[in-house]
Amino acid sequence: MLACLAGASGPAGAVPSLAPPLDQAPLAVQDAPVLQQFRVLLDRQVPLRGRAVATSPRRGNPAHSNTTKITKTTNSTNSTNSTDKTNGAKAVKAVRDPKTVKARKGRQKPRPGPLPPAPQIFTGQAFDTCTAPSLGALQAWRHSSPYGAVGIYIGGRNRACSQPRLNPDWVRSATVLGWGLLPLYVGSQAPCLAPRSGTRIDPRHAITTGTSEGRDAVRAASALGLAPSSPLYLDMEAYNRDGAGCTLAVLQYTAAWSQAVRAAGYLSGFYSSADAGIADLAAAALHRSAGAPPPPDVIWYARWDSRAATDGYHVLPPGEWADHRRVHQYQGNATERHGGVTLCIDRNAVDAPVAVLAPTGSGAQRR
Protein backbone atom coordinates (compact mmCIF):
# COMPACT_ATOMS: atom_id res chain seq x y z
CA MET A 1 0.00 0.00 0.00
CA LEU A 2 1.32 3.40 -0.94
CA ALA A 3 1.52 5.90 1.89
CA CYS A 4 -0.69 8.99 1.81
CA LEU A 5 -3.52 7.40 -0.19
CA ALA A 6 -7.02 8.18 1.05
CA GLY A 7 -8.32 5.48 3.37
CA ALA A 8 -4.92 3.88 3.73
CA SER A 9 -3.90 2.15 6.93
CA GLY A 10 -1.00 0.08 8.14
CA PRO A 11 2.64 0.22 7.07
CA ALA A 12 3.36 2.01 3.84
CA GLY A 13 4.56 -1.07 2.00
CA ALA A 14 1.66 -3.39 2.73
CA VAL A 15 -1.43 -4.46 0.80
CA PRO A 16 -4.35 -1.98 0.74
CA SER A 17 -6.94 -2.29 3.50
CA LEU A 18 -9.50 -0.11 5.26
CA ALA A 19 -8.73 1.31 8.68
CA PRO A 20 -10.58 -0.66 11.39
CA PRO A 21 -12.75 0.99 14.06
CA LEU A 22 -10.88 1.78 17.26
CA ASP A 23 -13.63 0.52 19.58
CA GLN A 24 -13.72 -3.11 18.45
CA ALA A 25 -13.66 -5.39 21.49
CA PRO A 26 -10.82 -7.85 22.10
CA LEU A 27 -11.42 -11.58 21.80
CA ALA A 28 -13.65 -12.36 24.75
CA VAL A 29 -13.24 -15.02 27.40
CA GLN A 30 -16.05 -17.05 25.82
CA ASP A 31 -13.85 -17.35 22.70
CA ALA A 32 -11.22 -19.26 24.67
CA PRO A 33 -12.26 -22.56 22.97
CA VAL A 34 -11.01 -21.07 19.71
CA LEU A 35 -7.61 -20.55 21.30
CA GLN A 36 -7.63 -24.05 22.75
CA GLN A 37 -8.41 -25.44 19.31
CA PHE A 38 -5.52 -23.38 17.97
CA ARG A 39 -3.14 -24.89 20.50
CA VAL A 40 -4.25 -28.47 19.87
CA LEU A 41 -4.02 -28.23 16.10
CA LEU A 42 -0.67 -26.50 16.18
CA ASP A 43 0.91 -28.81 18.73
CA ARG A 44 0.10 -31.76 16.50
CA GLN A 45 1.89 -30.34 13.49
CA VAL A 46 4.65 -27.94 14.52
CA PRO A 47 7.31 -28.61 17.18
CA LEU A 48 7.64 -25.24 18.88
CA ARG A 49 10.67 -24.06 20.78
CA GLY A 50 11.11 -20.80 22.62
CA ARG A 51 13.99 -18.77 23.93
CA ALA A 52 14.43 -16.33 26.76
CA VAL A 53 15.50 -12.82 25.92
CA ALA A 54 16.94 -10.37 28.43
CA THR A 55 17.47 -6.76 27.40
CA SER A 56 19.60 -3.93 28.69
CA PRO A 57 19.41 -1.00 26.26
CA ARG A 58 20.56 2.55 26.12
CA ARG A 59 18.38 5.22 24.64
CA GLY A 60 19.06 6.99 21.38
CA ASN A 61 21.15 6.06 18.39
CA PRO A 62 21.20 2.29 17.76
CA ALA A 63 24.94 2.54 17.24
CA HIS A 64 25.19 3.32 20.95
CA SER A 65 22.68 0.71 22.13
CA ASN A 66 23.57 -2.07 24.49
CA THR A 67 22.95 -5.50 23.07
CA THR A 68 20.27 -8.00 23.98
CA LYS A 69 21.52 -11.24 25.44
CA ILE A 70 19.94 -14.46 24.20
CA THR A 71 19.86 -16.94 27.04
CA LYS A 72 20.40 -20.53 25.98
CA THR A 73 20.32 -23.66 28.09
CA THR A 74 23.13 -26.15 27.63
CA ASN A 75 23.46 -29.65 29.01
CA SER A 76 26.62 -30.67 30.84
CA THR A 77 27.86 -33.90 32.34
CA ASN A 78 29.95 -34.32 35.43
CA SER A 79 32.89 -36.68 35.36
CA THR A 80 34.41 -38.31 38.44
CA ASN A 81 38.18 -38.49 38.65
CA SER A 82 39.58 -41.88 39.60
CA THR A 83 41.46 -42.08 42.85
CA ASP A 84 43.46 -45.05 41.63
CA LYS A 85 47.05 -43.82 41.42
CA THR A 86 48.04 -46.41 38.86
CA ASN A 87 45.16 -45.61 36.54
CA GLY A 88 45.86 -41.93 37.04
CA ALA A 89 49.48 -42.34 36.05
CA LYS A 90 48.50 -44.26 32.95
CA ALA A 91 46.04 -41.51 32.02
CA VAL A 92 48.70 -38.81 32.37
CA LYS A 93 51.15 -40.84 30.32
CA ALA A 94 48.58 -41.37 27.59
CA VAL A 95 47.87 -37.66 27.29
CA ARG A 96 51.55 -36.78 27.11
CA ASP A 97 52.41 -39.51 24.61
CA PRO A 98 53.22 -37.67 21.33
CA LYS A 99 51.68 -40.48 19.29
CA THR A 100 48.44 -40.20 21.23
CA VAL A 101 48.40 -36.41 20.91
CA LYS A 102 48.99 -36.67 17.15
CA ALA A 103 46.18 -39.19 16.77
CA ARG A 104 43.83 -37.01 18.76
CA LYS A 105 44.66 -33.99 16.64
CA GLY A 106 43.69 -35.94 13.58
CA ARG A 107 40.25 -36.59 15.11
CA GLN A 108 39.57 -32.99 16.15
CA LYS A 109 36.24 -31.57 15.03
CA PRO A 110 36.21 -28.34 13.00
CA ARG A 111 36.09 -25.27 15.16
CA PRO A 112 32.68 -23.57 15.22
CA GLY A 113 32.30 -20.29 13.36
CA PRO A 114 31.87 -16.95 15.11
CA LEU A 115 28.70 -16.49 17.14
CA PRO A 116 26.03 -14.27 15.56
CA PRO A 117 25.89 -10.71 16.82
CA ALA A 118 23.61 -10.06 19.78
CA PRO A 119 20.37 -8.12 19.20
CA GLN A 120 20.37 -4.35 19.58
CA ILE A 121 17.63 -2.29 21.20
CA PHE A 122 16.58 1.07 19.79
CA THR A 123 14.46 3.50 21.77
CA GLY A 124 13.19 6.52 19.89
CA GLN A 125 11.26 7.59 16.79
CA ALA A 126 11.11 5.67 13.49
CA PHE A 127 9.35 6.01 10.16
CA ASP A 128 8.41 3.61 7.42
CA THR A 129 7.64 4.34 3.78
CA CYS A 130 6.65 2.18 0.84
CA THR A 131 9.99 2.12 -1.03
CA ALA A 132 13.35 2.29 0.68
CA PRO A 133 14.47 5.96 0.50
CA SER A 134 17.63 7.01 -1.26
CA LEU A 135 20.79 7.19 0.82
CA GLY A 136 20.86 10.92 0.13
CA ALA A 137 17.42 11.25 1.71
CA LEU A 138 18.50 9.20 4.71
CA GLN A 139 21.58 11.36 5.16
CA ALA A 140 19.50 14.56 5.02
CA TRP A 141 16.92 13.21 7.46
CA ARG A 142 19.49 11.79 9.85
CA HIS A 143 20.78 15.25 10.68
CA SER A 144 17.53 17.21 10.66
CA SER A 145 14.63 14.90 11.59
CA PRO A 146 13.57 13.39 14.93
CA TYR A 147 13.89 9.85 13.52
CA GLY A 148 16.64 7.34 14.16
CA ALA A 149 15.22 4.14 12.65
CA VAL A 150 13.42 3.21 9.43
CA GLY A 151 11.13 0.35 8.44
CA ILE A 152 12.13 -1.55 5.29
CA TYR A 153 10.05 -4.07 3.35
CA ILE A 154 12.32 -7.01 2.70
CA GLY A 155 9.90 -9.40 0.99
CA GLY A 156 6.64 -11.32 0.98
CA ARG A 157 4.08 -12.14 -1.69
CA ASN A 158 2.00 -9.11 -0.73
CA ARG A 159 4.75 -6.50 -0.66
CA ALA A 160 3.20 -3.61 -2.56
CA CYS A 161 6.16 -1.55 -3.80
CA SER A 162 9.24 -2.38 -5.80
CA GLN A 163 12.57 -1.91 -4.03
CA PRO A 164 15.14 -0.79 -6.61
CA ARG A 165 17.57 0.46 -3.96
CA LEU A 166 17.23 -2.24 -1.33
CA ASN A 167 20.34 -4.44 -1.44
CA PRO A 168 23.19 -5.34 0.94
CA ASP A 169 25.12 -2.16 0.08
CA TRP A 170 22.09 0.02 0.89
CA VAL A 171 21.55 -1.81 4.18
CA ARG A 172 25.17 -1.44 5.24
CA SER A 173 25.36 2.21 4.15
CA ALA A 174 22.15 3.09 5.98
CA THR A 175 23.55 1.51 9.13
CA VAL A 176 26.82 3.40 8.77
CA LEU A 177 24.79 6.62 8.56
CA GLY A 178 23.40 5.74 11.99
CA TRP A 179 19.98 4.35 11.10
CA GLY A 180 18.38 1.43 12.88
CA LEU A 181 16.49 -0.91 10.55
CA LEU A 182 13.11 -2.54 11.17
CA PRO A 183 12.68 -5.34 8.58
CA LEU A 184 9.06 -6.02 7.53
CA TYR A 185 7.79 -9.07 5.63
CA VAL A 186 4.35 -8.84 4.00
CA GLY A 187 3.23 -12.46 3.76
CA SER A 188 -0.18 -14.03 3.22
CA GLN A 189 -3.01 -12.09 4.80
CA ALA A 190 -6.03 -13.00 6.93
CA PRO A 191 -8.75 -15.04 5.19
CA CYS A 192 -11.33 -12.40 6.16
CA LEU A 193 -9.37 -9.51 4.64
CA ALA A 194 -11.39 -7.51 2.14
CA PRO A 195 -11.63 -9.22 -1.28
CA ARG A 196 -9.07 -8.35 -3.92
CA SER A 197 -6.62 -7.23 -1.25
CA GLY A 198 -3.77 -9.60 -1.95
CA THR A 199 -3.11 -13.28 -1.37
CA ARG A 200 -4.86 -14.61 1.71
CA ILE A 201 -4.22 -17.55 4.04
CA ASP A 202 -6.01 -20.77 3.15
CA PRO A 203 -7.22 -21.97 6.58
CA ARG A 204 -6.66 -25.59 5.49
CA HIS A 205 -2.94 -24.88 5.02
CA ALA A 206 -2.29 -22.08 7.52
CA ILE A 207 0.52 -23.90 9.30
CA THR A 208 2.37 -25.14 6.23
CA THR A 209 2.04 -21.72 4.59
CA GLY A 210 3.33 -19.99 7.71
CA THR A 211 6.32 -22.31 7.87
CA SER A 212 7.15 -21.85 4.19
CA GLU A 213 6.84 -18.07 4.30
CA GLY A 214 8.80 -17.84 7.55
CA ARG A 215 11.68 -19.59 5.82
CA ASP A 216 11.30 -17.24 2.87
CA ALA A 217 11.55 -14.27 5.25
CA VAL A 218 14.80 -15.71 6.60
CA ARG A 219 16.18 -16.07 3.06
CA ALA A 220 15.24 -12.47 2.25
CA ALA A 221 16.89 -11.18 5.42
CA SER A 222 20.04 -13.20 4.87
CA ALA A 223 20.29 -11.99 1.25
CA LEU A 224 20.35 -8.40 2.53
CA GLY A 225 23.07 -9.15 5.08
CA LEU A 226 20.79 -9.08 8.12
CA ALA A 227 22.24 -11.45 10.70
CA PRO A 228 20.51 -13.87 13.04
CA SER A 229 19.40 -12.05 16.21
CA SER A 230 17.73 -9.44 13.99
CA PRO A 231 13.97 -9.06 14.37
CA LEU A 232 11.79 -9.90 11.37
CA TYR A 233 8.36 -8.28 11.56
CA LEU A 234 5.44 -10.10 9.95
CA ASP A 235 2.99 -7.57 8.48
CA MET A 236 -0.64 -8.70 8.97
CA GLU A 237 -2.99 -6.01 7.68
CA ALA A 238 -6.24 -5.06 9.40
CA TYR A 239 -9.09 -7.56 9.08
CA ASN A 240 -12.58 -8.04 10.47
CA ARG A 241 -12.21 -10.40 13.41
CA ASP A 242 -14.79 -13.15 13.58
CA GLY A 243 -13.63 -14.92 16.74
CA ALA A 244 -13.49 -18.26 14.95
CA GLY A 245 -12.17 -19.38 11.57
CA CYS A 246 -10.32 -16.22 10.57
CA THR A 247 -8.75 -15.72 13.99
CA LEU A 248 -7.73 -19.37 14.18
CA ALA A 249 -6.05 -19.25 10.75
CA VAL A 250 -4.15 -16.07 11.63
CA LEU A 251 -2.93 -17.49 14.94
CA GLN A 252 -1.83 -20.78 13.36
CA TYR A 253 -0.09 -19.06 10.47
CA THR A 254 1.65 -16.59 12.77
CA ALA A 255 2.87 -19.24 15.21
CA ALA A 256 4.26 -21.38 12.38
CA TRP A 257 5.89 -18.33 10.74
CA SER A 258 7.42 -17.35 14.08
CA GLN A 259 8.75 -20.86 14.65
CA ALA A 260 10.46 -20.91 11.25
CA VAL A 261 12.04 -17.51 11.91
CA ARG A 262 13.24 -18.48 15.39
CA ALA A 263 14.64 -21.78 14.12
CA ALA A 264 17.06 -19.75 11.98
CA GLY A 265 18.13 -17.62 14.95
CA TYR A 266 16.07 -14.50 14.22
CA LEU A 267 13.58 -12.79 16.52
CA SER A 268 9.93 -13.03 15.56
CA GLY A 269 8.06 -9.74 15.27
CA PHE A 270 4.41 -9.12 14.42
CA TYR A 271 2.74 -6.00 13.01
CA SER A 272 -1.02 -5.48 12.81
CA SER A 273 -3.86 -3.16 13.73
CA ALA A 274 -4.58 -2.84 17.43
CA ASP A 275 -8.13 -3.96 16.66
CA ALA A 276 -7.26 -6.94 14.46
CA GLY A 277 -4.16 -9.13 14.68
CA ILE A 278 -2.86 -7.44 17.83
CA ALA A 279 -6.20 -7.93 19.60
CA ASP A 280 -6.21 -11.62 18.69
CA LEU A 281 -2.64 -12.12 19.89
CA ALA A 282 -3.33 -10.16 23.08
CA ALA A 283 -6.33 -12.41 23.80
CA ALA A 284 -4.23 -15.49 23.12
CA ALA A 285 -1.61 -14.17 25.55
CA LEU A 286 -4.24 -13.68 28.27
CA HIS A 287 -5.48 -17.26 27.88
CA ARG A 288 -2.04 -18.79 27.38
CA SER A 289 -1.37 -21.97 29.34
CA ALA A 290 1.61 -24.23 29.85
CA GLY A 291 2.66 -25.83 26.58
CA ALA A 292 0.93 -23.23 24.43
CA PRO A 293 2.81 -21.95 21.36
CA PRO A 294 5.00 -18.99 22.34
CA PRO A 295 3.81 -15.61 21.03
CA PRO A 296 5.98 -13.45 18.76
CA ASP A 297 8.96 -11.91 20.52
CA VAL A 298 8.12 -8.32 19.57
CA ILE A 299 4.82 -6.55 18.87
CA TRP A 300 4.32 -3.64 16.44
CA TYR A 301 0.81 -2.31 16.96
CA ALA A 302 -0.93 0.26 14.76
CA ARG A 303 -3.22 2.65 16.61
CA TRP A 304 -3.34 6.07 15.07
CA ASP A 305 -3.95 8.01 18.27
CA SER A 306 -1.05 10.49 17.82
CA ARG A 307 0.50 9.25 21.08
CA ALA A 308 4.23 8.72 20.50
CA ALA A 309 4.47 6.13 23.27
CA THR A 310 4.87 2.38 23.62
CA ASP A 311 2.91 1.92 26.83
CA GLY A 312 0.30 -0.25 25.09
CA TYR A 313 -2.51 2.09 26.16
CA HIS A 314 -5.87 0.32 25.65
CA VAL A 315 -4.13 -2.22 23.41
CA LEU A 316 -1.80 -4.63 25.23
CA PRO A 317 -2.35 -6.50 28.50
CA PRO A 318 -0.17 -5.26 31.36
CA GLY A 319 3.17 -6.99 31.39
CA GLU A 320 2.85 -8.53 27.92
CA TRP A 321 5.63 -7.71 25.48
CA ALA A 322 7.28 -5.49 28.06
CA ASP A 323 11.05 -5.03 28.42
CA HIS A 324 11.80 -3.43 25.06
CA ARG A 325 9.49 -5.51 22.85
CA ARG A 326 7.11 -2.88 21.48
CA VAL A 327 6.70 -0.63 18.46
CA HIS A 328 3.70 1.70 18.17
CA GLN A 329 2.63 3.11 14.82
CA TYR A 330 0.86 6.20 16.10
CA GLN A 331 0.18 8.13 12.87
CA GLY A 332 0.01 7.27 9.19
CA ASN A 333 0.13 8.93 5.79
CA ALA A 334 2.08 11.96 6.99
CA THR A 335 4.13 14.15 4.65
CA GLU A 336 7.28 15.56 6.20
CA ARG A 337 10.20 17.58 4.88
CA HIS A 338 13.63 17.52 6.49
CA GLY A 339 16.97 18.68 5.10
CA GLY A 340 15.29 19.70 1.85
CA VAL A 341 13.86 16.19 1.24
CA THR A 342 10.13 15.38 1.37
CA LEU A 343 8.85 11.89 2.17
CA CYS A 344 5.41 10.41 2.81
CA ILE A 345 5.67 8.24 5.91
CA ASP A 346 4.03 6.45 8.80
CA ARG A 347 5.27 7.53 12.24
CA ASN A 348 6.33 5.07 14.92
CA ALA A 349 7.54 5.07 18.52
CA VAL A 350 10.06 2.30 19.12
CA ASP A 351 11.35 0.47 22.17
CA ALA A 352 12.40 -2.76 20.51
CA PRO A 353 15.16 -4.63 18.68
CA VAL A 354 16.47 -3.41 15.34
CA ALA A 355 18.46 -5.34 12.76
CA VAL A 356 22.09 -6.29 13.20
CA LEU A 357 24.37 -6.90 10.24
CA ALA A 358 26.22 -10.03 9.31
CA PRO A 359 30.02 -9.66 9.29
CA THR A 360 31.42 -8.54 5.95
CA GLY A 361 32.10 -11.49 3.69
CA SER A 362 29.75 -13.81 5.57
CA GLY A 363 27.86 -14.77 2.44
CA ALA A 364 25.12 -12.16 2.01
CA GLN A 365 23.97 -12.28 -1.58
CA ARG A 366 23.98 -9.25 -3.80
CA ARG A 367 20.97 -8.60 -5.95
C-alpha positions as CSV (number, residue, x, y, z in Angstrom):
1,M,0.0,0.0,0.0
2,L,1.3,3.4,-0.9
3,A,1.5,5.9,1.9
4,C,-0.7,9.0,1.8
5,L,-3.5,7.4,-0.2
6,A,-7.0,8.2,1.0
7,G,-8.3,5.5,3.4
8,A,-4.9,3.9,3.7
9,S,-3.9,2.2,6.9
10,G,-1.0,0.1,8.1
11,P,2.6,0.2,7.1
12,A,3.4,2.0,3.8
13,G,4.6,-1.1,2.0
14,A,1.7,-3.4,2.7
15,V,-1.4,-4.5,0.8
16,P,-4.3,-2.0,0.7
17,S,-6.9,-2.3,3.5
18,L,-9.5,-0.1,5.3
19,A,-8.7,1.3,8.7
20,P,-10.6,-0.7,11.4
21,P,-12.8,1.0,14.1
22,L,-10.9,1.8,17.3
23,D,-13.6,0.5,19.6
24,Q,-13.7,-3.1,18.4
25,A,-13.7,-5.4,21.5
26,P,-10.8,-7.8,22.1
27,L,-11.4,-11.6,21.8
28,A,-13.7,-12.4,24.7
29,V,-13.2,-15.0,27.4
30,Q,-16.0,-17.0,25.8
31,D,-13.9,-17.3,22.7
32,A,-11.2,-19.3,24.7
33,P,-12.3,-22.6,23.0
34,V,-11.0,-21.1,19.7
35,L,-7.6,-20.5,21.3
36,Q,-7.6,-24.1,22.8
37,Q,-8.4,-25.4,19.3
38,F,-5.5,-23.4,18.0
39,R,-3.1,-24.9,20.5
40,V,-4.3,-28.5,19.9
41,L,-4.0,-28.2,16.1
42,L,-0.7,-26.5,16.2
43,D,0.9,-28.8,18.7
44,R,0.1,-31.8,16.5
45,Q,1.9,-30.3,13.5
46,V,4.7,-27.9,14.5
47,P,7.3,-28.6,17.2
48,L,7.6,-25.2,18.9
49,R,10.7,-24.1,20.8
50,G,11.1,-20.8,22.6
51,R,14.0,-18.8,23.9
52,A,14.4,-16.3,26.8
53,V,15.5,-12.8,25.9
54,A,16.9,-10.4,28.4
55,T,17.5,-6.8,27.4
56,S,19.6,-3.9,28.7
57,P,19.4,-1.0,26.3
58,R,20.6,2.5,26.1
59,R,18.4,5.2,24.6
60,G,19.1,7.0,21.4
61,N,21.1,6.1,18.4
62,P,21.2,2.3,17.8
63,A,24.9,2.5,17.2
64,H,25.2,3.3,21.0
65,S,22.7,0.7,22.1
66,N,23.6,-2.1,24.5
67,T,22.9,-5.5,23.1
68,T,20.3,-8.0,24.0
69,K,21.5,-11.2,25.4
70,I,19.9,-14.5,24.2
71,T,19.9,-16.9,27.0
72,K,20.4,-20.5,26.0
73,T,20.3,-23.7,28.1
74,T,23.1,-26.2,27.6
75,N,23.5,-29.7,29.0
76,S,26.6,-30.7,30.8
77,T,27.9,-33.9,32.3
78,N,30.0,-34.3,35.4
79,S,32.9,-36.7,35.4
80,T,34.4,-38.3,38.4
81,N,38.2,-38.5,38.7
82,S,39.6,-41.9,39.6
83,T,41.5,-42.1,42.8
84,D,43.5,-45.0,41.6
85,K,47.1,-43.8,41.4
86,T,48.0,-46.4,38.9
87,N,45.2,-45.6,36.5
88,G,45.9,-41.9,37.0
89,A,49.5,-42.3,36.1
90,K,48.5,-44.3,33.0
91,A,46.0,-41.5,32.0
92,V,48.7,-38.8,32.4
93,K,51.1,-40.8,30.3
94,A,48.6,-41.4,27.6
95,V,47.9,-37.7,27.3
96,R,51.6,-36.8,27.1
97,D,52.4,-39.5,24.6
98,P,53.2,-37.7,21.3
99,K,51.7,-40.5,19.3
100,T,48.4,-40.2,21.2
101,V,48.4,-36.4,20.9
102,K,49.0,-36.7,17.1
103,A,46.2,-39.2,16.8
104,R,43.8,-37.0,18.8
105,K,44.7,-34.0,16.6
106,G,43.7,-35.9,13.6
107,R,40.2,-36.6,15.1
108,Q,39.6,-33.0,16.1
109,K,36.2,-31.6,15.0
110,P,36.2,-28.3,13.0
111,R,36.1,-25.3,15.2
112,P,32.7,-23.6,15.2
113,G,32.3,-20.3,13.4
114,P,31.9,-17.0,15.1
115,L,28.7,-16.5,17.1
116,P,26.0,-14.3,15.6
117,P,25.9,-10.7,16.8
118,A,23.6,-10.1,19.8
119,P,20.4,-8.1,19.2
120,Q,20.4,-4.3,19.6
121,I,17.6,-2.3,21.2
122,F,16.6,1.1,19.8
123,T,14.5,3.5,21.8
124,G,13.2,6.5,19.9
125,Q,11.3,7.6,16.8
126,A,11.1,5.7,13.5
127,F,9.4,6.0,10.2
128,D,8.4,3.6,7.4
129,T,7.6,4.3,3.8
130,C,6.7,2.2,0.8
131,T,10.0,2.1,-1.0
132,A,13.4,2.3,0.7
133,P,14.5,6.0,0.5
134,S,17.6,7.0,-1.3
135,L,20.8,7.2,0.8
136,G,20.9,10.9,0.1
137,A,17.4,11.2,1.7
138,L,18.5,9.2,4.7
139,Q,21.6,11.4,5.2
140,A,19.5,14.6,5.0
141,W,16.9,13.2,7.5
142,R,19.5,11.8,9.8
143,H,20.8,15.3,10.7
144,S,17.5,17.2,10.7
145,S,14.6,14.9,11.6
146,P,13.6,13.4,14.9
147,Y,13.9,9.9,13.5
148,G,16.6,7.3,14.2
149,A,15.2,4.1,12.6
150,V,13.4,3.2,9.4
151,G,11.1,0.4,8.4
152,I,12.1,-1.5,5.3
153,Y,10.0,-4.1,3.4
154,I,12.3,-7.0,2.7
155,G,9.9,-9.4,1.0
156,G,6.6,-11.3,1.0
157,R,4.1,-12.1,-1.7
158,N,2.0,-9.1,-0.7
159,R,4.8,-6.5,-0.7
160,A,3.2,-3.6,-2.6
161,C,6.2,-1.6,-3.8
162,S,9.2,-2.4,-5.8
163,Q,12.6,-1.9,-4.0
164,P,15.1,-0.8,-6.6
165,R,17.6,0.5,-4.0
166,L,17.2,-2.2,-1.3
167,N,20.3,-4.4,-1.4
168,P,23.2,-5.3,0.9
169,D,25.1,-2.2,0.1
170,W,22.1,0.0,0.9
171,V,21.6,-1.8,4.2
172,R,25.2,-1.4,5.2
173,S,25.4,2.2,4.1
174,A,22.2,3.1,6.0
175,T,23.5,1.5,9.1
176,V,26.8,3.4,8.8
177,L,24.8,6.6,8.6
178,G,23.4,5.7,12.0
179,W,20.0,4.4,11.1
180,G,18.4,1.4,12.9
181,L,16.5,-0.9,10.5
182,L,13.1,-2.5,11.2
183,P,12.7,-5.3,8.6
184,L,9.1,-6.0,7.5
185,Y,7.8,-9.1,5.6
186,V,4.4,-8.8,4.0
187,G,3.2,-12.5,3.8
188,S,-0.2,-14.0,3.2
189,Q,-3.0,-12.1,4.8
190,A,-6.0,-13.0,6.9
191,P,-8.8,-15.0,5.2
192,C,-11.3,-12.4,6.2
193,L,-9.4,-9.5,4.6
194,A,-11.4,-7.5,2.1
195,P,-11.6,-9.2,-1.3
196,R,-9.1,-8.4,-3.9
197,S,-6.6,-7.2,-1.2
198,G,-3.8,-9.6,-1.9
199,T,-3.1,-13.3,-1.4
200,R,-4.9,-14.6,1.7
201,I,-4.2,-17.6,4.0
202,D,-6.0,-20.8,3.2
203,P,-7.2,-22.0,6.6
204,R,-6.7,-25.6,5.5
205,H,-2.9,-24.9,5.0
206,A,-2.3,-22.1,7.5
207,I,0.5,-23.9,9.3
208,T,2.4,-25.1,6.2
209,T,2.0,-21.7,4.6
210,G,3.3,-20.0,7.7
211,T,6.3,-22.3,7.9
212,S,7.2,-21.8,4.2
213,E,6.8,-18.1,4.3
214,G,8.8,-17.8,7.5
215,R,11.7,-19.6,5.8
216,D,11.3,-17.2,2.9
217,A,11.6,-14.3,5.2
218,V,14.8,-15.7,6.6
219,R,16.2,-16.1,3.1
220,A,15.2,-12.5,2.2
221,A,16.9,-11.2,5.4
222,S,20.0,-13.2,4.9
223,A,20.3,-12.0,1.3
224,L,20.3,-8.4,2.5
225,G,23.1,-9.1,5.1
226,L,20.8,-9.1,8.1
227,A,22.2,-11.4,10.7
228,P,20.5,-13.9,13.0
229,S,19.4,-12.1,16.2
230,S,17.7,-9.4,14.0
231,P,14.0,-9.1,14.4
232,L,11.8,-9.9,11.4
233,Y,8.4,-8.3,11.6
234,L,5.4,-10.1,10.0
235,D,3.0,-7.6,8.5
236,M,-0.6,-8.7,9.0
237,E,-3.0,-6.0,7.7
238,A,-6.2,-5.1,9.4
239,Y,-9.1,-7.6,9.1
240,N,-12.6,-8.0,10.5
241,R,-12.2,-10.4,13.4
242,D,-14.8,-13.1,13.6
243,G,-13.6,-14.9,16.7
244,A,-13.5,-18.3,15.0
245,G,-12.2,-19.4,11.6
246,C,-10.3,-16.2,10.6
247,T,-8.7,-15.7,14.0
248,L,-7.7,-19.4,14.2
249,A,-6.0,-19.3,10.7
250,V,-4.1,-16.1,11.6
251,L,-2.9,-17.5,14.9
252,Q,-1.8,-20.8,13.4
253,Y,-0.1,-19.1,10.5
254,T,1.7,-16.6,12.8
255,A,2.9,-19.2,15.2
256,A,4.3,-21.4,12.4
257,W,5.9,-18.3,10.7
258,S,7.4,-17.4,14.1
259,Q,8.8,-20.9,14.7
260,A,10.5,-20.9,11.3
261,V,12.0,-17.5,11.9
262,R,13.2,-18.5,15.4
263,A,14.6,-21.8,14.1
264,A,17.1,-19.7,12.0
265,G,18.1,-17.6,14.9
266,Y,16.1,-14.5,14.2
267,L,13.6,-12.8,16.5
268,S,9.9,-13.0,15.6
269,G,8.1,-9.7,15.3
270,F,4.4,-9.1,14.4
271,Y,2.7,-6.0,13.0
272,S,-1.0,-5.5,12.8
273,S,-3.9,-3.2,13.7
274,A,-4.6,-2.8,17.4
275,D,-8.1,-4.0,16.7
276,A,-7.3,-6.9,14.5
277,G,-4.2,-9.1,14.7
278,I,-2.9,-7.4,17.8
279,A,-6.2,-7.9,19.6
280,D,-6.2,-11.6,18.7
281,L,-2.6,-12.1,19.9
282,A,-3.3,-10.2,23.1
283,A,-6.3,-12.4,23.8
284,A,-4.2,-15.5,23.1
285,A,-1.6,-14.2,25.6
286,L,-4.2,-13.7,28.3
287,H,-5.5,-17.3,27.9
288,R,-2.0,-18.8,27.4
289,S,-1.4,-22.0,29.3
290,A,1.6,-24.2,29.9
291,G,2.7,-25.8,26.6
292,A,0.9,-23.2,24.4
293,P,2.8,-22.0,21.4
294,P,5.0,-19.0,22.3
295,P,3.8,-15.6,21.0
296,P,6.0,-13.5,18.8
297,D,9.0,-11.9,20.5
298,V,8.1,-8.3,19.6
299,I,4.8,-6.5,18.9
300,W,4.3,-3.6,16.4
301,Y,0.8,-2.3,17.0
302,A,-0.9,0.3,14.8
303,R,-3.2,2.6,16.6
304,W,-3.3,6.1,15.1
305,D,-3.9,8.0,18.3
306,S,-1.1,10.5,17.8
307,R,0.5,9.2,21.1
308,A,4.2,8.7,20.5
309,A,4.5,6.1,23.3
310,T,4.9,2.4,23.6
311,D,2.9,1.9,26.8
312,G,0.3,-0.3,25.1
313,Y,-2.5,2.1,26.2
314,H,-5.9,0.3,25.6
315,V,-4.1,-2.2,23.4
316,L,-1.8,-4.6,25.2
317,P,-2.4,-6.5,28.5
318,P,-0.2,-5.3,31.4
319,G,3.2,-7.0,31.4
320,E,2.8,-8.5,27.9
321,W,5.6,-7.7,25.5
322,A,7.3,-5.5,28.1
323,D,11.1,-5.0,28.4
324,H,11.8,-3.4,25.1
325,R,9.5,-5.5,22.8
326,R,7.1,-2.9,21.5
327,V,6.7,-0.6,18.5
328,H,3.7,1.7,18.2
329,Q,2.6,3.1,14.8
330,Y,0.9,6.2,16.1
331,Q,0.2,8.1,12.9
332,G,0.0,7.3,9.2
333,N,0.1,8.9,5.8
334,A,2.1,12.0,7.0
335,T,4.1,14.1,4.7
336,E,7.3,15.6,6.2
337,R,10.2,17.6,4.9
338,H,13.6,17.5,6.5
339,G,17.0,18.7,5.1
340,G,15.3,19.7,1.9
341,V,13.9,16.2,1.2
342,T,10.1,15.4,1.4
343,L,8.8,11.9,2.2
344,C,5.4,10.4,2.8
345,I,5.7,8.2,5.9
346,D,4.0,6.4,8.8
347,R,5.3,7.5,12.2
348,N,6.3,5.1,14.9
349,A,7.5,5.1,18.5
350,V,10.1,2.3,19.1
351,D,11.3,0.5,22.2
352,A,12.4,-2.8,20.5
353,P,15.2,-4.6,18.7
354,V,16.5,-3.4,15.3
355,A,18.5,-5.3,12.8
356,V,22.1,-6.3,13.2
357,L,24.4,-6.9,10.2
358,A,26.2,-10.0,9.3
359,P,30.0,-9.7,9.3
360,T,31.4,-8.5,5.9
361,G,32.1,-11.5,3.7
362,S,29.8,-13.8,5.6
363,G,27.9,-14.8,2.4
364,A,25.1,-12.2,2.0
365,Q,24.0,-12.3,-1.6
366,R,24.0,-9.2,-3.8
367,R,21.0,-8.6,-5.9
